[in-house]
Structures are given as structure tokens and as C-alpha cells.
Amino acid sequence: MKFAQTLKRWRHQRRFSQLDLANETGISSKHLSFLETGRSSPSKQMVIKLSETLQLPLDAQNQMLTDAGFAVSYTKTDWSDTEMLPVREALEHMLKSHMPYPGLVLDRFWRVVQFNSAAEHLYGLFGIHQGDSLIEHLTTGVLSEAIENWAEVAHFAALRLKAESITQGGVPEFDAAIPKLINDEIILENKVSPVIPTVIKQGDVRISMFSTITQIGTPKDIVLDDIKLELYFPLDKETDEFFKKK
């Protein structure tokens, strides 16, 4: 029955009707109904097929398999393990190549896994170091004092947290942070820029940046499924010169 409950919960969370999920998976709605009531037991192939149709994260796919009585399909390798060396080296290469602009690697919970030296210096100004949670710093007021367009940045950080929480089936840390950051009354300027900038003001220094986020394309490990590489780029000449002088 545990698998039946997990399947039903994820189906509701992904907003599939029984008929829609059955059609997408290539089975009858009656068969799916029997799986959700526990009247039928799934094969391992069926669990994987349903998990993929529901676009579950790898750890949730493992949980579905466990609940159905099968061995897990995906590993969870420690980041420092030698098997992770090629990935660590690839990310290190991208971080170094991105200099003199900031870049960092984050895990699922927005903890800093790795900085390049530009990001280490920039984030260090706000007391943020490797291993720290960006969510904690976003919600404690430290960054709000330094980011000129805080309401805008916080609002869109909340939207990103909300989207990631939904994808992962609910993340308590994210769900607790969202109300502290979201601002439904935010009014964008009439002239909307192509990206949401992060504008930092420290003394006489004012820098404006945007970021890109990259993920591992074909993860087969839970840790890699969660890793994100965030690279910042200057939005104006002054910001470009600021980083090139460092």
C-alpha cells in the first residue's frame, strides 16, 4: 500500500488525472486505478516508467522503487569521492574560466559547494562562505541591506524556490523561506529589462549583474541531479571594470 499512496500523492502533486497519467504512461486507467488502490503490484519497469512520466527527481524515483519493494536504481555518492573527480574538475574548469567574474556551485538546498576567487571575495563581503546556505542569508537581512533592488531580487528568488520545491515534491526549507521573500505588490518599471539584475551597493561601489544557471545534463547520481553552477555576468561597463581590476 505504501507504493500506492506515494504514486497517488505524486500524481496529485504533478496535477495529472488518472486518465492523463495512464495515457502518458501507455497503460489503461483501470490498471492505474488498481495500482493506486493496491489491488495490483507494479513491476520494476512499471515503477520506473511512471516515475519518468511524472518527471520525479532521482531520489523520489528511488523512494518509489523502495516503496514497491525493489532495490534503488540511483546512487548517492559523496561529493569528495574519487568517482566525482571528473565532475569536480569540470566544474572547477568552468569556474576558473569564468574569471574575473563570480561563479559558484550550489547543492539542492542552495548551500555553497564551491566558489571561484571572484565569488569568494564578493560573497565574503557579506559573511557568506563555502558550506553556507544562501537561503539563510537571504532571509536574515544581511543581503537586503546591500542589494539596491532587494524587493525585486527577493521576489524572484522566492519564485525560483517555489518552482524548485514543486519539482522536488516539497522542500520545507524552501517553503519556509518563500513568505519572507515574496512580494506580490512588487511593481516592475514600464521598461522591463531582458533579465532581473542584482544591483549591489557597497560604499562608493555599485555593481549590476545577472546570472545563468547550468545543471548536469545526464545525471545518474542523486548528488549530481541536484548540483547547479551559477555564473554571474556584468550588466554595465562599471561592473565589468570593477571585476577586471580585482
N, C-alpha and C positions, 0 to 999 in steps of 0.2 A: 504493500500500500504506500510505502514511502515514495517510490518512484512515481506512482500515480499522482500523489499530492504535489511533488516537485514539478512534474510535467504540466499539471493544470495551473500551478502558480506562474510558471514561466509563460505559458500560453496567454494568460490574462495580462501579465506584465508587458508582453510584446503586442498585445491587442489583436490577437488572432481569434476568430471564431473557430469552433471545431471544424466546420466545413472548410474554411480557408486553409487552416493548417493541414488538414487531411489532403486537400487538393495539392498544396505546395509540396507535401512530402510524398505524394503518389500512393496514398492508401485510402481506404474507404472511411467515411466519417463514423461508421459503425465500429470499425476496428479501433479508431482513435478513442471513441467513447469507452470502449471496453478497456483500453489501456489506462484511461483516466479514472475508471472506477475500480481497477484492479481485477477485473474479470479475465483479462488477458495479460500475459507476461511478455515483455518485448525481448527480441533477440539483441545481441550487442550491436549488430549492424543497424537495427531499427533505432536504438538509443542514439547512435552517432548521427544517423540521418535526421532525426527530429532535432537534435542539438544544433546541427549545422543549419537547418531550416530556420530555427529560432535565433540563429546568429549569437549563440551563447559564447561568452569568454571561456578560455580553456579550462580554468578552474571549475567553472559551472558545468562544463561538459564532463569533467572528471566526477563531479558530485552526482550527476545524472547516472553515470555508469555505476558508481558505488551503490547508489540507491536501488539500482536494478539488479545488484548482486554480481557485477562484473569488476574486473581489475581496471584500474585507470589507464588511460591512453597517453596522458601527457605528464612529463616530468616537471619537477620544480627544483632546478639546480641553483645552488648558491652562487651569487654574483662573482665571488672570488675564486670559484672552481676553475680548474685548467680548461674544462670544456667551454667555458665562456670567454677564453682568451681571444679568439678571433673576433668576437663581437666587441669586447672591450677595446681591442686595438683599432677596430674600425671606427668606433665612436670617438676614441682618442684622436685618431687622424682627422676626423671631421671637426672636432673642437679646435685642434691646433690650426687647421687650415682656415678656420673662420676668423682667427685673429687678424686684426686687433679688436674685432667686435665680440661682445659677450655671447657665450654659449654654455648650456648646461644640460645634464641628463637627469631626468626625473623618473621616479618609480610610480606605481599605481596611485599612491597616496600623496603625490606631489612632494615627496622627500627628495632632497638633492643627493644624487648618487655621485655626480662628478661635475666639476667646473672646468672651464679653461681659465687662464690667468686674468683675462679681462672681466669675466663674470665674477671670479673670486674677489677681485678688487671692488667692483660695483656693489655686489651684494654684501660684501664685508662692511661697507659704509653703514648698513642698516642692521648689522649684527647677525647676518644670515650666513651660515657656514655649512660645509658638507655634512650631510646627515640630518640637517634641519628640515622641518616641514614648512613649505611655503604657505600652506593653509593657515597654520598657526600665526605666522607673521602677517598674513593678510587680514586676520580678524582681531589683532591685538592693538591696532592703531599706529604701529611703527611706520608702516609704508604710507598710510593715509596722510601723514604729515609731509611726506616728501614728494608724493605724486600729485602734480598740479591738477590733473583731470581725474582725481580719485573716484568721484561718483561714477564716471563713465567706465573706468578700468575695473572697478569693483563689480559693477553691474554685469559686465560681460564675462568677468571671471566666474561670477555666480551662474551665469547661463552655461558656461563650459562645465562647471562642476555638476550642474543639474543633468546635462547631457551624458556625462561620464557615469554618473550614478545610475541613470536609467539603463545604460548599456550594460552595467555590471550587476543589475538587479537590485540596486540599493546599496549605498555606502554610508553608514551612519555619520562618519566624519564629514563627508561632503554635505549630507542633508542638514547637519547641524550648522554648518558654515553659511549655507545659502541665504537664510533670512538675515544674517548680519551684513551681507554684501549686496544683495539685490535692491534695486531702487526702481520701482515701477513708475515713478514720477519723472525719471530722467528724460530730459528733452534734448534731442540732438540738434545741432545747428542746421540751418536750412541747407548749407553747403556741406553735404556729407562726404567725408574723405573715403578713399577706397579701403582703408584699414582703420582699426581703432588704435590710436597711438598710445604709448606710455610716455608721459612727459614728466621727467624728474627734475626738480629744482632743489639745488643744494648751494646756498650762498649765492655767488655770482654765476654759478654754472647752471645751465639749463640744457638738458638733452632730451631729444624726442626720438623714439624708436618704435618699430613694430617687430613682430616675431613670426617665425614659421615653426611648425611642429612636424617632426618626422618620426615614424614608427617602423619597427622591423616588419618587412613585407611578408615573410613566411614563417612566423614563429611556430615552433613545436614544443616550446617550453613555457610554462606559466609565467616565469620571471620575465622572459623576453616579450611575452604578449602584452606586458604592462609598461615596458620601457618606452620613454619618449625623449627625443632630442629636440630641445628648443633653442633656436638660433635667433639672435636679435640683430637688426639692421638699422642703420641711421635713416632718419626721415628728412634731415636737412644737413646743410653744409657744416653748420656749427657742431652738430653731433658727430659728424664724420671726422672733423678736425680734432674734437675732444678725444676720441678713442685713438686716433693716429699719433697723438702726442704722448700717449701713455707708454 
